[in-house]
Amino acid sequence: MKMSRLLITGAAGNMGKMLRPLLRQPDRTLRLFDVARITDLDDATEQFVQGSVTDRAAVAAAVDGVDAILHLGGLSTEDSWANILSINVDGTQAIFDAAVTHGVTRVVAASSNHAVGFWTHEEAGGEPLAGDVSPRPDGFYGWSKAAVEALGRLYHDRFGIDVVNLRIGSSFEKPPNYRGLASWMSPADTARLIEASLSDSAKGFYTVWGISKNSRAWWSGAQGEAIGYHPRDDSEQFAEEFLADHEWTFSDPILQRVGGAFCDHPLGQRMR
């Protein structure tokens, strides 16, 4: 199926900015949706619709006429219960509801490793931790991402929408810290994962890890491979920089737990 009109929510955020040039194609229109104004549009491939996921009328207008949705919009760290519910949960339900109304058949939703943050390396027993392992959120933010995944399951089963939940690790130009040597996903691999999630191989319901082909990864790539995601990059190129100050040992809680330091962050306290 050709996904020629793709809505990207949260397009002004860090991941949206990173992905826009990588997802542009001559025969694809990127409809960019965000509460923050975007002014650096590529006139040939992009259009901007301003609005918030908390505004259902704005969401419906943004969804109308697209083939697929890449849902990045929402809070990306721990925050108050009220904000998490309003933006991450109600906002995502508005996206799915509008998808049903307007006949959109594919939603790719940004979940997070924090939906399963309390799984540990020890519990994995030396085996790669599956991408669709059951939720164990490490905070209100992680819980909201588990809720996003469950909403996707509901709308797939009820309405037949194809849904891919991406349990994203650390998607940046380079790993943000030494834990990122396991959890990093390069910009190019992030784009590869999105394209795989939009392909015919991803028909159905899937939950996959969003990581690169890292030598130090302990999260499985099997679910990603099932939809045609074949990462190429490895965080090992950054290892010398980070391991100069840190020992790589899974006795360290930051490395032992999927969610790292998020597991200890106070519930509902906004992260700076």
C-alpha positions in Angstrom: 0.0 0.0 0.0 1.3 3.4 -1.0 1.4 5.8 2.0 1.6 9.0 0.0 0.1 11.3 2.6 1.6 10.9 6.1 0.5 12.9 9.1 3.3 13.5 11.7 2.0 14.7 15.0 4.5 16.5 17.3 6.4 17.4 14.2 8.1 20.4 15.8 9.6 18.2 18.5 13.1 16.8 18.6 12.3 13.6 16.8 10.0 15.3 14.3 12.7 17.8 13.3 15.2 14.9 13.0 12.9 12.7 10.9 11.4 15.3 8.5 14.3 15.4 6.0 14.7 11.6 6.2 11.1 10.8 5.5 10.7 13.2 2.5 10.0 11.6 -0.8 9.0 13.2 -4.1 5.7 11.3 -4.2 4.9 11.8 -0.5 3.3 14.7 1.3 4.2 15.1 5.0 1.5 16.9 6.9 3.1 18.4 10.0 0.9 18.9 13.1 2.1 20.6 16.2 1.0 23.3 18.7 4.3 25.1 17.9 4.5 26.8 14.6 6.8 25.3 11.9 8.1 27.8 9.4 10.9 26.0 7.6 8.7 24.0 5.3 9.8 22.2 2.2 7.1 23.6 -0.1 7.3 20.5 -2.4 6.7 17.9 0.2 5.4 19.4 3.4 2.4 21.2 4.7 1.7 22.5 8.2 -1.4 22.3 10.3 -1.2 24.0 13.7 -3.0 22.6 16.7 -2.8 20.5 19.8 -3.7 16.8 20.3 -6.0 18.1 23.2 -8.1 19.9 20.6 -10.3 17.2 18.9 -11.5 19.5 16.2 -7.9 20.3 15.2 -7.0 16.7 15.3 -9.9 15.7 13.1 -8.9 18.4 10.6 -5.3 17.2 10.6 -6.2 13.6 10.1 -8.7 14.2 7.3 -7.3 13.1 3.9 -4.1 11.3 5.1 -3.2 7.6 4.4 -1.2 7.0 7.6 -0.3 8.7 10.9 3.1 8.8 12.7 2.0 9.8 16.2 5.0 11.5 18.0 3.0 14.2 19.7 2.9 14.3 23.5 5.0 14.7 26.6 8.3 12.8 26.4 9.3 12.6 30.0 7.7 12.3 33.5 5.1 14.9 34.3 2.0 15.5 36.4 -0.8 12.9 36.3 -3.2 15.5 34.9 -0.8 16.5 32.1 0.0 12.9 31.2 -3.7 12.0 31.1 -4.7 15.0 29.0 -1.9 15.0 26.5 -0.5 11.5 26.2 -3.6 9.4 26.8 -6.6 11.6 25.8 -4.6 13.1 23.0 -3.7 9.6 21.6 -7.3 8.5 21.9 -8.3 11.5 19.8 -5.8 10.5 17.1 -7.2 6.9 17.0 -10.8 8.1 17.0 -10.1 10.5 14.1 -8.3 7.7 12.2 -11.5 5.6 12.4 -13.7 8.5 11.4 -11.6 9.4 8.4 -10.7 5.9 7.2 -7.0 6.0 8.0 -5.7 2.4 8.0 -2.2 2.7 9.6 -1.1 4.3 12.8 2.5 4.2 13.9 2.7 5.2 17.6 5.7 6.3 19.5 5.8 4.3 22.6 8.8 4.1 24.8 11.2 1.8 26.6 9.7 3.3 29.8 6.5 1.4 29.1 8.5 -1.6 30.2 11.1 0.1 32.4 11.1 -2.3 35.3 12.1 -5.3 33.3 15.7 -6.2 34.1 18.7 -7.8 32.3 18.7 -10.4 35.1 15.1 -11.4 34.4 15.9 -11.7 30.7 18.1 -14.6 31.7 20.8 -13.8 29.2 18.4 -13.8 26.3 17.4 -10.7 24.3 14.3 -9.1 25.9 11.4 -9.4 23.4 10.0 -6.2 21.8 6.5 -7.1 22.8 7.2 -8.1 26.4 4.3 -7.2 28.8 4.2 -3.7 30.2 6.0 -2.7 33.4 6.0 1.1 33.4 8.5 3.0 35.4 6.5 6.2 36.0 3.4 8.0 34.9 5.0 8.7 31.6 5.8 5.1 31.1 2.3 4.1 32.1 0.9 6.5 29.5 3.0 4.8 26.8 1.7 1.4 28.0 -1.8 2.9 27.7 -1.0 4.1 24.2 0.0 0.6 23.2 -3.3 -0.8 24.7 -5.3 1.8 22.8 -3.6 0.6 19.6 -4.6 -3.0 20.4 -8.2 -1.9 21.1 -8.5 0.1 17.8 -6.9 -2.7 15.8 -9.2 -5.3 17.2 -12.3 -3.2 17.0 -11.8 -1.4 13.7 -9.0 -3.3 11.9 -6.5 -0.4 11.9 -2.9 -1.6 11.4 -0.9 -0.4 14.4 2.8 -0.5 15.1 3.9 0.5 18.6 7.6 1.6 18.7 9.2 1.1 22.1 11.9 3.8 21.4 15.1 3.6 23.3 17.3 6.8 22.7 16.7 8.3 19.3 19.3 11.1 18.9 22.3 12.0 16.7 24.5 10.1 19.2 23.9 8.3 22.5 23.0 10.8 25.2 24.9 8.8 27.9 26.7 5.5 28.5 23.3 3.7 28.9 22.7 4.8 25.3 25.3 2.3 24.1 22.6 -0.3 24.6 19.5 1.8 23.8 20.5 4.1 21.0 18.7 4.4 17.7 20.4 6.5 15.0 18.5 9.0 13.0 19.0 6.9 9.8 17.8 3.7 11.6 14.8 5.6 13.1 13.8 6.5 9.5 14.3 2.9 8.5 12.0 1.8 11.3 9.3 4.3 10.3 9.5 3.1 6.7 9.2 -0.5 7.7 6.2 0.4 9.9 4.5 1.9 6.9 5.2 -1.0 4.7 2.9 -3.9 3.7 5.0 -6.1 6.1 3.5 -4.3 9.0 -0.1 -5.1 8.4 -1.7 -6.1 11.6 -0.6 -5.3 15.2 3.0 -5.1 16.3 5.1 -3.8 19.2 8.8 -3.5 18.5 11.9 -2.1 20.0 13.2 1.1 18.5 17.0 0.6 18.7 19.9 0.3 16.3 22.1 -2.7 15.7 24.1 -2.1 18.9 26.8 -4.5 20.0 25.8 -3.9 23.6 22.0 -4.1 23.1 20.1 -6.6 25.2 16.7 -5.9 23.7 15.6 -8.2 20.8 15.4 -7.1 17.2 13.2 -10.1 16.3 9.9 -8.2 16.3 11.4 -5.4 14.2 12.7 -7.9 11.7 9.2 -9.3 11.4 8.1 -6.0 9.8 11.2 -5.6 7.7 13.3 -3.3 10.0 17.0 -4.0 9.5 19.1 -1.5 11.4 22.6 -0.8 10.2 24.2 1.5 12.8 26.0 0.5 16.0 26.6 2.7 19.0 30.0 1.1 19.5 31.5 3.9 17.6 30.8 6.1 20.7 31.9 3.5 23.3 35.4 4.9 24.0 33.9 8.3 24.8 31.5 7.0 27.4 33.4 4.2 28.9 36.3 6.4 29.8 34.2 7.5 32.9 31.9 4.5 33.4 32.4 0.7 33.8 30.1 -1.4 31.7 28.4 -3.8 34.2 24.9 -4.9 34.5 25.1 -4.7 38.3 24.7 -1.0 37.7 20.9 -0.3 38.0 21.2 2.2 35.1 22.2 -0.7 32.8 20.3 -3.5 34.6 16.8 -2.0 34.2 15.2 -1.2 30.9 14.1 2.2 32.2 17.4 3.2 33.8 17.2 6.2 36.0 13.5 6.8 35.2 12.8 3.9 37.7 14.0 6.1 40.6 12.6 9.5 39.4 9.8 10.8 41.7 6.3 10.0 40.3 4.6 13.0 38.7 7.6 15.3 39.1 8.4 17.0 35.8 11.9 16.2 34.4 14.0 19.1 33.3 
